[in-house]
Amino acid sequence: MSCGDKESDANVYEPIPYNLEVPELFQQKLIAPLIPANNKLTIEGVALGKKLFFDKLLSSDNSVSCATCHNPQESFSDNTVLSTGVNGLIGTRHSMPLFNLAWNFDEKFFWDGHKFSLEQQALEPIIQANEMGNSSWEIVENRLQNHPEYPKLFKQAFKTSTITKTLVTQAIAQFERTLISGNSKFDRYSLGQETLTPQELDGLDVFMNEERGDCFHCHGNPNNPLWTDNKFHNNGLDATFTDLGLGAFTGDPNDNGKFKSPSLRNLEYTAPYMHDGRFATLDDVINHYSEGIQNSPTIDALIKKVNQGGVQLPTQDKANLKAFLLTLSDPNFVNNPQFENQ
C-alpha cells in the first residue's frame, strides 16, 4: 500500500451514528427496534433520507415526492381516498400512514405485504406509473448523480459519491425508521402521567371486552403500544373481492381479502380509512364493525358475530369507543419539525 493510499483512507469521512429516541413506554413494553446490520442509522444517512423523501426530483415530471402521499401533518398518510401520482394518475389503494416502522418485526410492507423490508418497499413507488412514474431506476440514479448536491451528500452518508438505487432506498429507510409516535394521551396515561375521562375509560372497556367491541385481537392492547398486530386479516369489508390483497401476492385463495392491520394510533389525522379509503370518518369505521360486517369464505375467525353483521354496539358504546380511540392521537408527532420539510 502506498503512502497516497494511506492518506486517502485517512481522509474518508466517517458517518456519525444516529441516536434513535425510543419513547419510555416502548422501552417498557417492546423489544428493541429492528435496525438492519447493513443499514445502521447515521446522522448523515437520516438527513439524506429526509431530503430525498421530500424531493420531487424523484418523480418523472418533478411534480410529486414521497411526502405528497405521506404528509407529516396527516401522520404521513394522505387525506384523499386514493392518492394521485404523476400526470394526475390515481393509485389503486389508500396511502398508509408511516410511523413506528422499526417495530414491524415481520418485515412485510404495503397493504398486501408484498415487500419484505423498508428498503425493498421504497424501490417500488419510484417506477410505478401511477405514483412517481419513472420508466427505470437508472433515470433517477443519473438525475441524482448529476445534481449539484447529492453526490457529496451520498459521500458523507455512505462513503461513496456513486449513487445507486440501493443507497437511495437505504437513506429513505433510515429516515422512515426515525418516524416514531409515542406521546399520545393514552401513552401518558399508561405512564401514570395523565388521567382518562370516564367516557374514555369505558371506551377502553368496549375495545377490550369480547362481549362488547372485541377489537383487541387485531389491534393490540395497553401492553402493545404499537396498537396493531402487524398481521393480515379479512375484516369483513366485502362478500366478494375486487382486490385480493394478500391473496394476490401469495397465490393462496385462503389469503384472499386479507389486508394488513394498520395501527390505531393517530386516527384523528389519517382519514379516510381502510385499504381503499372507503370510510370517510371514524364513525363509519365503528359502524362497519358494529353492523356492517360482510361474510365471505376467508372472513377472520376473530370476527365472531358475523351472522349478526357485527358486534351491534349501542349508540353510547360507539361514542365511548371513539373517545378512547382518539386518546391514541399524538399531536406532537404530526407537528414535529424534525419530520417536516425545512
C-alpha positions in Angstrom: 0.0 0.0 0.0 1.4 3.4 -1.0 1.6 6.5 1.2 -1.0 8.0 -1.1 -3.4 5.2 -0.4 -3.0 5.6 3.4 -3.6 9.3 3.2 -6.7 8.7 1.1 -8.0 6.2 3.6 -7.4 8.6 6.5 -9.4 11.3 4.8 -12.5 9.2 4.3 -15.4 10.8 6.2 -16.9 8.6 8.8 -20.7 9.0 9.3 -21.9 9.7 12.8 -24.2 7.1 14.4 -27.7 8.4 14.9 -29.2 8.0 18.4 -32.8 6.8 17.9 -35.1 8.3 20.6 -37.2 5.5 21.8 -40.2 6.5 24.0 -40.2 5.4 27.6 -43.3 3.3 27.2 -41.8 1.5 24.2 -38.7 0.7 26.3 -41.0 -0.8 28.9 -43.4 -2.8 26.6 -41.4 -3.6 23.4 -38.2 -5.2 22.4 -35.5 -3.0 20.8 -36.3 -1.6 17.3 -35.2 -3.6 14.3 -32.3 -1.9 12.5 -30.6 -3.9 9.8 -26.9 -4.6 10.3 -26.2 -3.4 6.7 -28.1 -0.1 7.1 -27.3 1.3 10.5 -28.7 4.8 11.2 -26.4 7.7 10.9 -26.9 11.4 11.2 -25.9 11.9 7.6 -27.9 9.0 6.3 -31.1 10.1 8.0 -30.6 13.7 6.8 -30.1 12.4 3.3 -33.2 10.2 3.5 -35.3 13.1 4.7 -34.1 15.3 1.8 -34.9 12.5 -0.7 -38.3 11.9 0.9 -39.4 15.5 0.3 -37.7 15.9 -3.1 -40.0 16.0 -6.2 -36.9 15.3 -8.3 -37.6 11.6 -7.7 -40.7 11.8 -9.9 -40.6 11.7 -13.7 -42.1 15.2 -14.0 -40.9 16.8 -10.8 -44.5 17.0 -9.5 -44.6 14.6 -6.6 -42.4 13.3 -3.8 -42.8 10.6 -1.2 -44.3 13.3 1.1 -47.0 14.1 -1.5 -48.8 10.8 -0.5 -47.3 10.7 3.0 -47.9 14.1 4.5 -46.4 14.7 8.0 -49.5 16.6 9.2 -51.6 13.6 8.2 -49.4 11.2 10.1 -47.5 10.6 6.9 -50.7 9.5 5.1 -53.0 11.2 2.6 -56.4 12.7 3.1 -57.6 11.6 -0.3 -59.4 8.2 -0.9 -56.8 7.2 -3.5 -53.5 9.1 -3.9 -52.7 11.0 -7.1 -49.4 10.4 -8.8 -47.7 12.0 -11.8 -49.9 13.2 -14.7 -52.9 13.1 -12.4 -53.0 9.3 -12.4 -54.9 7.7 -9.5 -53.5 5.0 -7.3 -55.2 1.7 -6.5 -55.1 1.9 -2.7 -55.3 4.4 0.1 -51.9 5.7 1.3 -50.8 4.0 4.5 -49.6 6.2 7.4 -45.9 5.9 8.3 -44.7 5.6 11.9 -43.1 3.1 14.3 -41.9 1.1 11.3 -38.8 0.0 13.1 -41.0 -2.3 15.2 -42.6 -4.0 12.2 -40.8 -7.2 13.1 -42.4 -9.5 10.4 -40.9 -7.0 7.8 -43.9 -7.2 5.5 -44.9 -3.9 4.0 -47.7 -2.5 1.8 -51.4 -3.3 2.5 -50.8 -6.8 1.0 -47.3 -7.4 2.5 -45.5 -8.0 -0.8 -42.3 -6.3 0.2 -40.1 -7.6 3.0 -38.2 -4.6 4.2 -38.4 -0.8 4.2 -35.5 -0.7 1.8 -37.4 -3.0 -0.6 -40.6 -1.1 -0.1 -39.0 2.2 -1.2 -37.9 0.7 -4.5 -41.4 0.4 -6.0 -43.1 3.8 -6.0 -40.3 5.4 -8.0 -41.1 3.3 -11.1 -44.9 2.9 -10.6 -46.7 4.6 -13.5 -49.4 6.0 -11.2 -47.0 7.1 -8.5 -43.7 8.7 -9.4 -43.8 7.5 -13.0 -40.2 6.8 -13.9 -39.6 4.2 -16.6 -36.5 2.9 -14.8 -34.4 3.5 -11.7 -31.4 4.2 -14.0 -33.0 7.5 -14.9 -33.4 8.5 -11.3 -29.8 7.5 -10.4 -28.5 9.6 -13.3 -30.6 12.6 -12.3 -29.3 12.4 -8.7 -25.7 11.8 -9.9 -25.8 15.0 -12.0 -27.3 17.0 -9.2 -25.0 19.7 -7.6 -25.6 18.5 -4.0 -26.4 14.8 -3.9 -23.1 13.2 -4.8 -21.5 15.0 -1.8 -24.3 14.0 0.5 -24.1 10.4 -0.5 -20.3 10.5 0.0 -20.9 11.8 3.6 -23.6 9.2 4.3 -22.3 6.1 2.6 -18.6 6.9 1.8 -19.2 6.9 -1.9 -20.4 9.5 -4.4 -21.6 6.9 -6.8 -25.4 6.9 -6.4 -27.4 3.7 -6.7 -31.0 2.7 -6.1 -29.8 0.6 -3.2 -28.2 3.6 -1.4 -31.2 5.8 -2.3 -33.7 3.4 -0.6 -31.3 2.8 2.3 -31.3 6.5 3.0 -35.1 6.8 2.7 -35.5 3.8 5.0 -33.2 5.4 7.6 -35.3 8.5 7.7 -38.5 6.4 7.9 -37.2 4.5 10.9 -36.9 7.7 12.9 -40.7 8.4 12.5 -41.7 7.4 16.0 -45.1 8.2 17.5 -45.2 7.6 21.3 -46.6 10.6 23.1 -50.4 10.3 22.9 -52.7 11.0 25.8 -53.0 7.2 26.3 -49.3 6.8 26.4 -49.1 9.4 29.2 -51.9 7.6 31.0 -50.0 4.3 30.7 -47.0 6.0 32.3 -49.2 7.4 35.1 -48.7 11.0 33.9 -52.3 11.7 32.9 -55.9 10.5 33.6 -58.6 9.4 31.3 -62.2 10.6 31.4 -64.9 8.1 32.5 -66.1 8.0 28.8 -62.6 7.2 27.6 -62.1 4.5 30.2 -65.4 2.9 29.2 -64.4 3.1 25.6 -61.3 1.2 26.5 -63.5 -1.5 28.1 -65.6 -1.6 24.9 -62.4 -2.1 23.0 -61.1 -4.9 25.2 -64.3 -6.7 26.1 -65.2 -9.6 23.9 -68.9 -9.2 24.7 -68.8 -5.5 23.6 -66.4 -4.2 20.9 -63.9 -7.1 20.8 -61.3 -5.0 19.0 -58.1 -6.0 20.7 -57.3 -9.3 18.9 -56.1 -7.5 15.7 -55.2 -4.1 17.2 -53.5 -4.9 20.4 -54.0 -3.7 24.0 -52.3 -1.4 26.5 -49.4 -3.8 26.7 -48.8 -3.3 22.9 -48.2 0.5 22.3 -48.0 -0.2 18.6 -51.8 -0.8 18.5 -51.6 -3.3 15.7 -50.5 -6.9 15.4 -48.9 -6.1 12.0 -50.7 -9.2 10.6 -53.2 -9.7 7.8 -56.9 -10.1 8.2 -60.2 -10.2 6.3 -62.2 -7.8 8.4 -65.5 -8.3 6.6 -65.5 -5.4 4.2 -66.8 -7.4 1.2 -68.6 -10.6 0.4 -66.7 -10.8 -2.9 -63.3 -9.3 -3.7 -62.2 -7.0 -6.5 -58.9 -6.6 -4.7 -57.5 -9.9 -3.4 -55.0 -8.2 -1.0 -52.5 -10.7 0.5 -54.0 -13.5 -1.7 -52.8 -11.8 -4.9 -49.3 -11.9 -3.6 -49.2 -15.4 -2.1 -51.5 -17.1 -4.6 -53.3 -18.8 -1.8 -57.1 -18.5 -2.0 -57.2 -18.6 1.8 -55.5 -15.2 1.8 -58.0 -13.5 -0.5 -59.4 -10.3 1.0 -56.8 -10.1 3.7 -55.0 -6.8 4.4 -52.5 -5.5 6.9 -54.0 -4.3 10.2 -53.0 -0.6 10.4 -52.1 0.9 13.8 -54.9 2.7 15.6 -52.5 5.5 16.5 -53.3 8.9 15.1 -56.7 8.0 13.7 -57.6 11.7 14.2 -55.2 12.6 11.3 -55.5 9.6 8.9 -59.0 9.7 7.4 -60.2 8.2 5.1 -59.8 4.7 6.3 -59.2 1.1 5.1 -57.0 0.0 2.2 -59.4 1.6 -0.3 -60.3 4.6 1.7 -64.0 3.7 1.7 -64.8 5.1 5.1 -64.7 8.8 5.4 -65.0 9.1 9.1 -64.1 7.2 12.3 -67.8 6.8 12.9 -68.1 5.0 9.6 -65.4 2.5 10.7 -67.1 1.9 14.1 -70.5 1.4 12.3 -68.8 -1.2 10.0 -67.7 -3.4 12.9 -70.9 -2.8 14.7 -73.4 -3.7 12.0 -71.7 -3.7 8.6 -69.7 -7.0 8.5 -69.9 -8.9 5.3 -69.4 -12.7 5.3 -67.0 -14.4 2.9 -65.1 -17.7 2.8 -61.9 -16.1 4.3 -63.6 -14.0 7.0 -61.3 -13.8 10.0 -62.2 -16.3 12.8 -61.6 -13.4 15.3 -64.7 -11.7 14.0 -67.2 -13.8 15.9 -70.5 -12.2 15.3 -70.5 -12.4 11.5 -74.1 -13.8 11.4 -75.3 -10.7 13.2 -73.4 -8.4 10.9 -71.1 -7.2 13.7 -71.0 -6.6 17.4 -74.1 -4.5 17.5 -72.9 -1.7 19.7 -75.4 0.7 21.4 -75.0 4.3 20.4 -73.3 5.3 23.7 -70.8 2.4 23.4 -69.9 3.7 19.9 -69.4 7.2 21.3 -67.3 5.9 24.2 -65.2 3.7 21.9 -64.5 6.7 19.6 -63.5 8.8 22.6 -61.0 6.1 23.6 -59.6 5.8 20.1 -58.9 9.5 20.0 -56.7 9.2 23.1 -54.2 7.4 20.8 -53.7 10.7 18.8 -50.2 12.2 19.1 -50.2 15.8 18.0 -46.5 16.2 18.8 -45.8 13.6 16.1 -47.7 15.3 13.3 -46.2 18.7 14.3 -42.7 17.6 14.9 -40.3 20.0 13.0 -37.8 17.2 12.7 -40.2 15.4 10.3 -41.1 18.4 8.2 -39.6 19.8 5.0 -37.4 22.7 6.1 
